[in-house]
């Protein structure tokens, strides 16, 4: 279980509590501290997670550091501001035989119930379309993969954005990438703080192949 984190001390307890309540517990929980300026590392350790330091800013570097540090045959991935459903890992485990990677649906929390349901239905429809055109769209907040297959594929591309999707494409060339519809993850609506329109437009540009400009810039030297 790998979680990249940059200044996530406020959100981590919610995630780590959800992982503690899984019907199939993770074999290990690795939080990759991507040069946080808050108490991310100490919060993670207080919850019993293994903390791996990644000094190069960028979520792709953090995810790759977690992949390299993981010891299991399979690596599950979510984000620090996300909350997996209670049977998330159990559903992923059940979908693993004969696959190289797995992914599931998501929905926003911290929004109205109607907006949450709408986000889930929309995302499920999007995933079904992408699967139909043989372009499975894996997201770092809800995916799992064979560690050996990921290493054979070269790991996460070291780009600003879409590193998860690009790894998914690479894994699909090695074997079956399977959608697990019951493996649901809720994720923070802070992603749409600039409005749903801006959020969707960013994703449209990413679907077109852009791998930059998605995340807010932060200092590269830690100053």
C-alpha positions as CSV (number, residue, x, y, z in Angstrom):
1,X,0.0,0.0,0.0
2,X,1.6,3.2,-1.2
3,X,0.5,6.8,-0.4
4,X,2.3,9.8,-1.8
5,X,2.0,12.8,0.4
6,X,3.0,16.5,0.4
7,X,1.7,18.5,3.3
8,X,-1.1,16.1,4.1
9,X,-1.0,16.0,7.9
10,X,-4.6,17.2,8.0
11,X,-6.0,14.5,5.7
12,X,-3.7,11.5,6.5
13,X,-5.6,10.4,9.7
14,X,-8.8,10.0,7.7
15,X,-7.1,7.8,5.2
16,X,-5.1,5.8,7.6
17,X,-8.2,5.2,9.8
18,X,-10.0,3.9,6.6
19,X,-7.1,1.5,5.9
20,X,-7.2,0.2,9.5
21,X,-10.9,-0.7,9.0
22,X,-10.4,-2.6,5.7
23,X,-12.0,-6.1,5.7
24,X,-8.7,-7.2,4.1
25,X,-5.9,-5.4,5.9
26,X,-2.9,-4.2,3.8
27,X,0.4,-6.1,4.4
28,X,2.2,-2.8,4.7
29,X,1.4,0.9,4.5
30,X,4.1,3.2,3.0
31,X,3.7,6.9,3.1
32,X,6.1,8.7,0.8
33,X,6.9,12.1,2.3
34,X,7.5,14.4,-0.7
35,X,9.4,17.1,1.1
36,X,6.5,18.2,3.3
37,X,6.7,21.3,5.4
38,X,4.1,20.2,7.9
39,X,3.8,17.1,10.2
40,X,3.0,14.6,7.5
41,X,5.9,12.3,8.4
42,X,5.2,12.3,12.2
43,X,1.4,11.8,11.6
44,X,2.1,8.8,9.3
45,X,4.5,7.2,11.9
46,X,2.0,7.8,14.7
47,X,-0.5,5.7,12.8
48,X,2.1,2.9,12.2
49,X,2.9,3.6,8.6
50,X,6.4,3.3,7.2
51,X,7.7,6.7,6.0
52,X,9.9,6.9,2.9
53,X,11.5,10.2,2.1
54,X,11.4,11.5,-1.5
55,X,13.4,14.7,-1.9
56,X,12.5,15.3,-5.5
57,X,9.3,17.3,-5.8
58,X,6.6,15.7,-7.8
59,X,3.9,13.1,-7.4
60,X,5.5,10.8,-10.0
61,X,8.8,10.7,-8.1
62,X,6.9,10.0,-4.9
63,X,4.9,7.2,-6.4
64,X,8.1,5.7,-7.9
65,X,9.9,5.8,-4.6
66,X,6.9,4.0,-3.0
67,X,7.0,1.3,-5.7
68,X,10.7,0.7,-5.1
69,X,10.2,0.6,-1.4
70,X,7.3,-1.8,-1.4
71,X,8.0,-5.4,-0.5
72,X,4.8,-7.2,-1.6
73,X,4.0,-8.9,-4.9
74,X,1.2,-6.5,-5.5
75,X,1.1,-2.7,-4.8
76,X,-2.1,-0.8,-4.1
77,X,-2.1,2.9,-4.5
78,X,-4.3,5.7,-3.2
79,X,-3.9,9.4,-2.3
80,X,-3.6,11.0,1.1
81,X,-6.8,12.9,0.7
82,X,-8.8,9.9,-0.3
83,X,-11.0,7.4,1.7
84,X,-11.3,3.9,0.4
85,X,-14.6,2.0,1.0
86,X,-14.3,-0.7,3.7
87,X,-14.1,-3.6,1.3
88,X,-11.8,-1.8,-1.2
89,X,-8.7,-4.0,-0.7
90,X,-10.9,-7.2,-0.5
91,X,-12.5,-6.4,-3.9
92,X,-9.1,-5.6,-5.4
93,X,-7.7,-8.8,-4.1
94,X,-10.6,-10.8,-5.6
95,X,-9.9,-9.2,-9.0
96,X,-6.2,-9.9,-9.1
97,X,-6.0,-13.5,-10.5
98,X,-4.6,-13.5,-14.1
99,X,-4.4,-9.7,-14.1
100,X,-1.4,-7.3,-14.0
101,X,-3.3,-4.3,-12.8
102,X,-6.6,-3.3,-11.3
103,X,-8.6,-0.1,-11.0
104,X,-11.9,1.1,-9.6
105,X,-14.4,3.9,-9.5
106,X,-14.3,7.1,-7.4
107,X,-16.5,9.8,-6.2
108,X,-16.1,13.2,-4.5
109,X,-16.8,13.7,-0.9
110,X,-17.0,17.1,1.0
111,X,-19.8,18.0,-1.5
112,X,-23.6,17.6,-1.4
113,X,-25.0,14.0,-1.6
114,X,-26.3,14.8,-5.1
115,X,-23.0,16.1,-6.3
116,X,-21.2,13.1,-4.9
117,X,-23.5,10.6,-6.6
118,X,-23.3,12.6,-9.9
119,X,-19.5,12.5,-9.7
120,X,-19.5,8.8,-9.2
121,X,-21.9,8.1,-12.1
122,X,-20.0,10.4,-14.4
123,X,-16.6,8.8,-13.5
124,X,-18.0,5.3,-13.9
125,X,-19.4,6.2,-17.4
126,X,-16.0,7.6,-18.3
127,X,-14.2,4.5,-17.2
128,X,-16.5,2.3,-19.2
129,X,-15.9,4.4,-22.3
130,X,-12.2,4.2,-21.9
131,X,-12.3,0.5,-21.3
132,X,-14.4,0.0,-24.4
133,X,-11.8,1.8,-26.6
134,X,-9.0,-0.3,-24.9
135,X,-7.5,2.7,-23.1
136,X,-8.0,1.8,-19.4
137,X,-7.7,5.0,-17.3
138,X,-6.0,4.1,-14.1
139,X,-5.9,6.8,-11.4
140,X,-3.3,6.9,-8.6
141,X,-6.1,7.2,-6.0
142,X,-7.6,3.8,-6.9
143,X,-5.3,1.3,-8.5
144,X,-3.2,-1.8,-7.8
145,X,-0.7,-3.7,-9.8
146,X,1.8,-6.5,-9.9
147,X,5.0,-5.0,-8.6
148,X,7.2,-7.1,-11.0
149,X,5.0,-6.1,-14.0
150,X,5.3,-2.4,-13.0
151,X,9.1,-2.7,-12.7
152,X,9.2,-4.5,-16.1
153,X,7.2,-1.7,-17.6
154,X,9.8,0.8,-16.2
155,X,7.7,2.1,-13.3
156,X,6.0,5.5,-13.2
157,X,7.0,7.9,-16.0
158,X,8.6,10.9,-14.3
159,X,6.2,13.5,-15.6
160,X,4.2,16.2,-13.8
161,X,0.8,14.6,-14.5
162,X,-0.7,11.4,-15.9
163,X,2.0,9.2,-14.5
164,X,-0.7,6.9,-13.2
165,X,-2.5,6.7,-16.6
166,X,0.7,6.2,-18.5
167,X,1.8,3.4,-16.2
168,X,-1.6,1.8,-16.8
169,X,-1.1,2.0,-20.6
170,X,2.3,0.3,-20.2
171,X,0.9,-2.4,-18.0
172,X,-1.9,-3.1,-20.5
173,X,0.8,-4.0,-23.0
174,X,2.0,-6.7,-20.6
175,X,-1.3,-8.3,-19.6
176,X,-4.8,-7.8,-18.5
177,X,-5.8,-4.5,-16.8
178,X,-9.1,-5.2,-15.0
179,X,-11.8,-2.8,-13.9
180,X,-13.2,-3.7,-10.4
181,X,-16.5,-1.9,-10.1
182,X,-17.1,-2.5,-6.4
183,X,-13.7,-1.2,-5.3
184,X,-14.9,2.3,-4.6
185,X,-12.7,5.2,-3.3
186,X,-14.0,8.6,-2.1
187,X,-11.6,11.5,-2.7
188,X,-11.5,15.1,-1.6
189,X,-13.4,17.7,-3.6
190,X,-10.5,20.1,-3.1
191,X,-9.5,19.0,-6.6
192,X,-12.4,21.1,-8.0
193,X,-11.8,24.2,-5.8
194,X,-11.4,26.1,-9.1
195,X,-14.8,24.8,-10.3
196,X,-15.9,21.7,-12.1
197,X,-15.4,23.3,-15.5
198,X,-11.7,24.0,-14.9
199,X,-11.2,20.5,-13.4
200,X,-12.8,18.8,-16.4
201,X,-10.9,21.0,-18.9
202,X,-7.6,20.0,-17.2
203,X,-8.5,16.4,-17.7
204,X,-9.6,16.9,-21.3
205,X,-6.1,18.4,-22.0
206,X,-4.5,15.5,-20.1
207,X,-6.5,13.0,-22.2
208,X,-5.0,14.8,-25.2
209,X,-1.6,13.8,-24.0
210,X,-0.5,16.8,-21.9
211,X,1.6,15.9,-18.9
212,X,2.3,19.3,-17.5
213,X,0.3,22.2,-15.9
214,X,-2.1,20.1,-13.8
215,X,-0.7,20.8,-10.3
216,X,0.1,24.0,-8.5
217,X,3.8,24.9,-8.7
218,X,5.8,24.7,-5.5
219,X,9.5,25.6,-4.7
220,X,12.0,23.1,-6.1
221,X,14.6,23.9,-3.5
222,X,12.5,23.7,-0.4
223,X,12.8,27.4,0.3
